[in-house]
Amino acid sequence: MNKTTIESLAIFEADEAKWAAVLARDAAADGAFVYAVRTTGIYCRPTCPSRRPRRENAEFHADGPAAEHAGYRPCLRCRPHQVSLAQRHAESVARACRLIETSDTLPSLDELAEVAGLSRFHFHRVFKSITGLTPKAYGVARRAERVRAELLNSETVTEAIYEAGYHSSGRFYAASTQMLGMTPKRYRSGGEGMNIRFALGECSLGTILVAASEKGICAISLGSDPEPLLQEFQDRFASASLVPGGKDFDAWVARVVGFIEAPEIGLSLPLDIRGTAFQQRVWQALTEIPVGATISYAELAERIGSPKSVRAVASACASNTIALAIPCHRVVRSDGALSGYRWGVERKRALLERERTYELVDGS
């Protein structure tokens, strides 16, 4: 049993949660259970398009064999005894991803669609709905990962470029700074030559670390002890020149602290954001959530046009290293409950309570 299945079983443990998933035709429930209808003797997937039965006529079973053991037969519309369409699509996309990852050059859309066993147009749509990226963007992101790995392992930058699948150094250098967040030479040396200013301070949420490159804020971290924050920061920029901020930088720190205490003042600072294309789409959407508002991971996935990428959206939120400026604390579970937060759920709760208080005052 894989991790996704285990998590689905936990989410849909209670019968009422299962019934809510049936009413919503929740795709996340497919594979977690089936429902059977006493009046028809048929069992279905939670996403079956057929008309919903009355609640008192529905019962739930772990899977098709369990339902059949209880005397039910599979629905002819949703075919719950066969591999689901979502699973077939996931397997098709996985095959295409493997081809992208093992090819020296990015395969064409036609080649990927053929491997996936789908039409060109259908493949493009399915791939984006599952991964959150177009096939081309996914290929670029995977190549960027290969470049990062090769830059650390190859003897020269040129060797790394060709090992990563680039057949033109000019095309690589044109995109390298955006891809790596710095020049290839600096990345290869762990950020050597970069000057990053930083400062540690205290606020009502504990210790805060703020750091900035020449482009803007590149880290805002929260914690209970300055030592772990500083160690994590030093590990991220192992070969950069880390310089304690001066009086002008203290003003930036003061603005961050001020925003924590009074979110209504806003936080308008230049940012140095480094991440994959998908992460940056998620982070941009996070900055558009108003103070005092929250949305679910599913709603955030909808906003970026990738409704089936909820898990990837949650991962992008967890990868955010610029607290507050990219407000991942404003994303909650679908039931409104608070989920994990890089800097602690209690800090997330405190931030949201302050923002709700501001909203009530401002709204009055």
Secondary structure, 3 states (H helix, E strand, C coil): CCHHHHHHHHHCCCHHHHHHHHHHCCHHHECCEEEEECCCCEEECCCCCCCCCCHHHEEEECCHHHHHHCCCEECCCCCCCCCCHHHHHHHHHHHHHHHHHHCCCCCCHHHHHHHHCCCHHHHHHHHHHHHCCCHHHHHHHHHHHHHHHHHHHCCCHHHHHHHCCCCCHHHHHHHHHHHHCCCHHHHHCCCCCCEEEEEEEEECCEEEEEEECCCCEEEEEEECCHHHHHHHHHHHCCCCEEEECCHHHHHHHHHHHHHHHCHHHCCCCCECCCCCHHHHHHHHHHHCCCCCCCEEHHHHHHHCCCCCCHHHHHHHHHCCCECCCCCHHHEECCCCCCCCCCCCHHHHHHHHHHHHHHHHHHHC
